Amino acid sequence: MTLRIHGSKIWEATKNPLDQIRTLEETRVKAWLKIDPPVCPLMMNSRKEFLIANSSARLRINMSHVPPNSSRRPTLGARYQPMTTASRWSVFRTTLATCALWFLCASVTAAETEWTELVGDRDFKAWSGPKSQWYFAKEAKIDPENPKRLKGEPGSGVMINGETGKTNNITTKQEYGDVDVHLEFLIPKGSNSGIKLEEVYEIQIYDSWESKKPLSGSDCGGVYPRAELKPKYHHIDEGYAPKVNASRPPGEWQTLDISFQAPRIGPDGKKVANARFLKVSLNGKTVHEDLEVPTPTGNNWRKPERAKGPILLQADHGPVALRNIRVRSR
C-alpha cells in the first residue's frame, strides 16, 4: 500500500518486517518499523507521535527525540494498545479529516497548475494593445505571390499580425511571474518575431533555417542580445545562443516551450536573485537549461526588474502566425 500527497510518496508498506516506510520532507527523519501485516492509516498527533492503526489496535511511536538526517531507529515508546470503541471513532474521524484536507490541498494545487488558453475563438479578450490589423484564421501559409508574407484561410484558432507583419505588439492582460508557456508559430522566409516574458525577457523567433553562421541570441530560440537605441539600434553583446539550431523551414508550424523563473524582489524593492530560463525547448529540442539572465534583453536591459509582468508578442518586425498559446503559473 502506498500513500501519496501531490504525487510524492510519503509512506509505503510491504511485507518486509523491517520496512523503511517514511521520509518526512520537513524534518528528513527516517524510521524503520516492525509491522507485519501492514496496517493503516498513518497519522501524527501534537506530541510528534505517529499513529499506525487498524480496526483492532494501534501502535504509537514517539519521534520527537530523533534528530534530522538520523538513521538511528526511534524508540518504540510504545506499546501494543487494544482500542476501545471511542478510540476507533477517534481514529475514524481523524482519518476522515486528514483525507478531506488532502483532497482540498490537491484541488487547490490542481487549480493553480491548470493551463490557460490565450487564443480565443475570434476574440482577443486575453490581450491588451491595439489589435486592428491582427486577424484570426483557420490556417496560415506562405503567400504564393510573396514568400516573405503570410496568407490566412478564413476561420478561427490562428492569430496573424496583419497583412504586412508590421503592426502593434500585444500583451496579456494578466501578469505572470514564474510561468510555463507553450505556443506554436509559423513564419515566412526571413521573418523576425519574439515572445517576451514580463515584456522584457525575450526568446527570439526568427527564420534560422539552414543558417551557416555561428549561433547567437539573435537566432530562433535564442535569448535576445542586449541593445542600445542610439545613435542607431545596435547590439552590445550576443545574447545567449540556443544549444542547437532546431529551426524548421519557413511555412512549417514550430513549437516553443518555455519554463521561466521570475527575478526575486526583496521587501525593499531591490532584486535579490536574477531571472532564469529553467528550460526552453524548440521543436522538442532543448535549447536552454537553467540559464541565469542577469538583466532584461534588448534595449530594455536598464529597466528596473519586477516579480510579475505581462507576456508580450512581438508584431512589428515581420509576419508571424500563432496558435495554441497557453500558460500555466507555477
N, C-alpha and C positions, 0 to 999 in steps of 0.2 A: 504494500500500500504506500502511496506517495501523496504528500500534501504539498501544494504549491501556492504561492502568493505572487500575482502578476507574472506567472510563468517561471518563477525561481523556486527550485526545490528547497523546502525547508525541513522536511522530515521524510525518511523512507525506512520502512520496516521490512526486514527479510527474515528468513528462517535461521540466520546466523545468531546464536545466543549472545555473542559479543559483537553487536552491530553498531557501527558508528552512525547515529541516527540524526544528529543535528549540528549544524554550524550556524551560530547566530551572526547575522550581518552586523549588528550593533556592537556586540562585545567580543565576537570571534571566540566564544567559549566552545570547547569540544567536550563531548561526553560520550561514554560508552556504557550502555545499559544492558543488563541481563533481562531480556524479555522473550519468553517462549511459552505460548504462541504470541505473535504481535497483537497488540491491543490498541485501542484508540478511544477518545481523541487526546491530543496533546495540548495542554493549557499551561499558562503561567499565572500565579497569583501575586499579590502585593509583597509577599515575603521572598520573592525570587525563587519560588519552588515550582517545578514542573510537575503537573499532574497528568499521569497517564492512566486512563480509567477505562474500564469496560462496565458491563451491567452488574457485575458482582463484586468488584473490588477495585481499589486504586492504589497506586504506588507513588509516594511523594519523595522527590529528590531535591535537596537543597543545593542551589548553585551559587549562592551569594558569596561564598568564600573562594570560588575558582577564579584565578586571575586571567586577564585576556591572554590569548595565544597559548594557554596552558594545555599540555597534553596529559596532565595528571587526571586520573579518574576521580570524579567527585565522590564524596562520602554519601552513601545511601542512608541518610539520616533517618532513616526511614524504616518504615515497617509495612508489612502487608496488612492492610486495614479493611476489614469487611465493611461494606457500605450499608447504611440504613436507607429506608425509603426516602427520607428527607435529603440524604446525600445524593441519591440517584437523581432526584428532581433538581438539585443544585447543579449537578454536572450537566444535566439536560438543558437547563436554562442558560448556563454559561456557554455551552456548545452552540446553542441556537443564536445567542447574541454574537458570538465570535463569527459564525457563518454569515450573519447579517452584515457585520462590519466588513468582512472580506468582500462580500458581494457589492457593498456600497463603494469601497475603495476601487474595486475592479471596474465598476461602472464609471466612476469619475475619471479613472485613468484612460479608459476606452474613449470617453467623450473628448478628453484632451488630445488624444492622438489620432482622431479621425481626420481624413484628408478632406480639404475644402476645394471644390472645383471653382475655378475663376473664369471659365469661359461659359457664358450663358447661351441660351438658345439663339436669341437675336438681340441681346441687350448687353450693355456694359455696366451693369449695376455694381459690379465689384471694383470698378475702376474710376479714377479721377483724371481730370485733364481734358482739354478739347479733343473731341473724337469725330469731328465732322467728316474727315477723309477716311477714317478707318471704316471697314465694312466686313460683313460676315459672308462666308461662302461655304458651300458643301465640300469643296476640294480646291486645292491650289496647284497650279502647274506653271511652267515657264511659258511666257508669251512666245508663240511661234514666230512672231514678227520682230521680237526683240529679246535676245537671250539674257538681257540684264534686267528684265522686268517680269512680273508675275501676272497671271490671269486667274480670276476666281470663278468657279462654277456656282450658279445660284443655289442657295441653300443656307445651312447653318452649321455651326460646330468648329469653323476655322475663322480666325481673326487675321485680316490682312491690312497692312498700314498704307492703304491708298494705292492709287494708280502708279504714282511715280516713286513711292517708297521714301518720300521725304516729307514727313508730317510731324505732328506733335508727339513727344513721348507721353506715355500714360503711366500712372502709378496706382497701386492698390489703395483702396480707401482704408483698409485695415493696416495697422503697423505690426511688424514681426520682429522678434529678437532671434532666439535660437529656432531655426526652422529648416525643414526639409522641403525642397522644391523639385517638382517634376514637370517637364514641358517637352513638347515636340515642335520642331521648327523645320521650315523649308525655305531655302534662299536660292536666288538665281546666280548666275555667274558673276563673280567679283563683288558680291554684296557684303554688307557690314552691318551688324546689329549687336545687341548685347542685353544681358539682364543684370540689373544692379540691386544687390541686397542692401536694404536701408538707403537706397538711392545712390550709394557711393562706393560699394564694393562690387566691381564689375567682373563677370565672367563673359568673355568675348564670344560672339557668334560671328563667324567670318567664313568666307569661301577659301579654305586652306587645302582643298582637294588637289593632290599631286604637286603641292608646293615643294620646290627644291631648296629653299632657303632654310637655314638653321631655325628651329622653332623658337618662338618668343611669346611673350604675353599677348602680342597682337594676333596670334593665331587662334583658330577656333578651339574653345575650351581653356584658353589661357586666362590668367588673372591680369587684367589690362595694366599697362605701364602707367606710372605717374607722368604728369604732363604740366606744361605751362602754357598759358594763353598768349603771352606776349614775348617778343614782338610779333610772332605768329605762332600758332599752335605747334608744339613740338614735345616729344617725349624726353624725359630726363633720366629714364632707366628703361630696362627691357621688360619690366613686369616679371611674371612667373610663367615660364613656358609650360605647356602641357607635357606630360611624360612621353606621350606618343602622339603622332598625328592620326587621330581616329576619325577624321572627317570623311563624309561621303560625298559623292558627286553633286553638283548643283541640280536642283529639281527633285532630289530624293528627300523623303522625310528622315529627320535625325532626332535622337533623343538626348536630353540633357538632364542629369540628376545631380542635385546639389544638397549637401548637408552642411549647414552654416552655423557657426557658433558666434554670437554677437560679442562685441567687446564688453568687458566688465567695468562698470562705472561705480565708483565709491560714493558714500554718502555726501561727500563734498563736491560731487560732480566731476571729479577727475578720473581719468581712465586708470584702472589698476591691472588690466590684462588685455592684450591685443585680441582682435577678431581672428577667427580661424576658419578655414575651409576644411572641415573634418574629412570630407570626401567629395570629389567631383568626378562623375562618370560621363563620358561622351560616347554614345552608341555602344554602351555596355563595357567600355574600356576605362579603367581608372586613369584619370589624367592629373589628379591632385589627391594627396592624402595627408591629413593632419598638417596642413600648411598654415603657418602663422603669417598674418598680414598686419604689419606694424602701422600702416596708415591706410586711409581710403585710396582709391585708384583715380587715374586720370587727373584732371585739374581740380578734383575735389580733395586732394591729399592734405591740404592745410585746414580743412574744415574740422570743427570740433566733432568728436565721435559721441555716439549715444547708444543706449541699450536697445532701443527699438526704432524702427522706421519702416516706411512703405517699400514695396518692391517696385522697381521701375523697369519698363520695357522700352528699349531704345528704338525710335522710329524715324530718326531724321538723317540716317546715314546710308540707307539703302532698303530695298524691298525685303520684307520678311513675312512669312505666314506662320501662325502659331495655333496649336490646338492642344487639348488635354493638359491644360495648365492647372496644376493642383499643388496645394501647400499643406503642410502639417507642422504646427507648432510643437516644440519639444519642451 
